[in-house]
Each structure stands twice: as C-alpha cells, then as structure tokens.
Amino acid sequence: IKATRFKFLVAKFADARVKLTSELLAGVRIVKAYGWELAFAKEVSRLRGEETRQLRKFMLCFSAVVPIIFVAPVFLAVTTFSIYTALGNQLRASTVFTAISLMNVLRMPIALMPFGLSELERIRVSMTRLQMMLAADEIGTFRSHAATVDKSADSKTQVVAMCIHNAEFGFPLESDGGPEGVGKGKGRGKGRGKNTGKRRQCCSCLRRTSTAPTLVFPESIDKASDDDQDANVVEVKRGGEGVKFKRVLRVDKLEVAPGGLTIVVGPVGSGKSSLLAALLGDAEELCDTRRRMLSGNGCVAYCAQVPWIINATVQQNVRYALDTEQDPALAAEGEGWYNTVLDKCCLNEDLKLLPGGDQTEIGER
C-alpha cells in the first residue's frame, strides 16, 4: 500500500514537471526576454527533486518487497506445518507434498501482487482524470430573453444585447487556478490579484499574477485573517458531491447595448479577465438562478490575448486557407479584404519594417 501511494505521488510530480517544462519550451522567447531562466530552472528542479524523493521512497518499499517474495514461501510452509502440528495433527508425506505443491502454485500470484497493485493505482489515477473531465458540467449557454429591459418606474425600456444581474462567479479551488480577489461593481469587476505562487485558471489564456493594489481594497487585504479568506469560499453541489469554489467576481448590473463598442478598463488584477471568463461561461456561476442572458439569436466570438500563429508568411497567416488563384473575381474580393485587414489592424507600418514585407515567414519553426 505504501509503495502504491508513493507511485501515485511520483506520477503527480512527474506530470507537473512535464507540464511546466512544456510551458517553458513553448514560451522560451518570453522567458529569455524577461530573464526568467533561473526562476523556471528552480521550479523545475524543485519538482524534479520532489519526484526523485518520492521515487526513492517507492524503490525502498519495492526493495523490501522483493526479498519477501522469495522468503514468503519458505516462511509460509514452516508456519503452516508448525501450526498444523501444534493443533495435534500428524504430518504425513501425502499431506506435506500436497501442501507444498499448493504453496508453489500460489507463489507466482503472490509475487506479482505488488506489481498488480502498482498498475492498479496507475489505472485509478488515469480513470479519475477521465472521470473528472467527463463528469464536468457543460459550459453554461446564454439564455434568450426579451430584447428590452425596464429602465425606470415609468416602464421605459432600452434594447440590450447582453445583461448580467446580481451574479457571482468563482473558480474551483481544486484547479489551483482562478484569479484571486473579489470583484464587485456595475459593469466591471473590481478586485485584487495576488501572486501566491504559480497560479493557473481554467482557461490557459486567462492568467493573472498581479501584485498591484486596486482602488477598492486597501493594502491591509494581505493581512486578512483565515476567517476572511474562508468567507470567499463557496461550496456547490456537483454530482452529489460538494465542490469548493473561490468567489472572484460579483456583478450587480451589467447591460451592453447592441451595435456599440463597450470598453472595460481597470488596473492589472481588477477583474477584467474574470468578467470575460464569466461572460464566456468559463467561470462558475455561484447563484441559484442563472442571470447571464443574451437577447435575440445573437452569438459570442472571443479573441484571446494569446496569438495563434502558423509557421508561414504574414500574408498566409491573414488569409489562412483562402485560395483565390483559380477565381479572378474571388481573387479581387480577397485582395480587397486582405488590405482592409491590414489597415484595420494597423499592420502597414509594421510590414515596412520587415525584410520581406508580408512575405516574411513568422511563427515557430
């Protein structure tokens, strides 16, 4: 049992180390630019040290099991025959040889039992991960509602495209992610993020490790007691089990007008990304009733801060699979659209600085 437990810890730390190493290799340019090599090296070394420590414990337990495999049959035979004789029974050759034969038959299954338990633990870990993914709740969809909302007591209405009323959102504590701090406001989250180690949210593109204070909470927030910290933890029933969530955002009222540009501003760590996660359904809604609604038959598109660039030219990254060579009309339309994209994204001046213009190859090789 001890060896099985240590094997589980080895897999846990190995998975964390491989994940961190993959992130390091994927963002090696940023790591080099900001001089984070030592910080990442220390973190990888720490995880490797934990993995090695648990692996050493596992090998010690395994080393203790191997001699038992060879000693157990002899010890079992001596103990069995001693007890059989002590009970007043008479040993006969037929009884002895029959018992020894049965013990030899059981020798191999007993020897393989530790290996079977180790593999069983690995299967359990994998099945647990699959179960967590398959049993996870579906991302909440927007609820359609009337395209107007009451604005005052005289029943004046205004058309809205999206609205959130009296909603609280959070991230599960088990994910070791989710932005820190609690937000509260009208149309925007106000909060504070704290860098308490390497934190990750449910969405890899929504990360925040800020130490900057905001206008809502004073500096004494860092000295809050454990009771104050626990006040932001909410337990929600999921599949018959209680799951703890960290309350990170509260929106009293948010109404977005259709056809307009809405800008959410605030300092780093104030809850802007949390608000986007709430709108997308990546954050768990902690209220009993869902109030995240979308009017009419609208849909949502999200453009993350993390770019997705293929190893090709700038022009191919903009056009992607658009083939306009065979159809002249489509080629003219595609060229006009391509120039519009460059103009709207203010890329014309940047392309002048590239050695090959829009034919310069970009992306990871």
Secondary structure, DSSP 8 states (H G I E B T S, - for coil): -HHHHHHHHHHHHHHHHHHHHHHHHHTHHHHHHHT-HHHHHHHHHHHHHHHHHHHHHHHHHHHHHHHHHHHHHHHHHHHHHHHHHHTT----HHHHHHHHHHHHHHHHHHHHHHHHHHHHHHHHHHHHHHHHHHTS------EEE-SEEE-STT--EEE-SEEEEEEEEEEEGGGT-S--S-EEESSS--------SS---SSTT---------SSS-GGGGG--HHHHHTTEEEEEETTEEEEEEEEEEEEEEEE-TTS-------TTSSHHHHHHHHHT-SEE-SSS--EEEETT-------SS----SEEHHHHHHTT---SS-HHHHHHHHHHHHHHHHHTT-HHHHHHSTTGGG-EES--
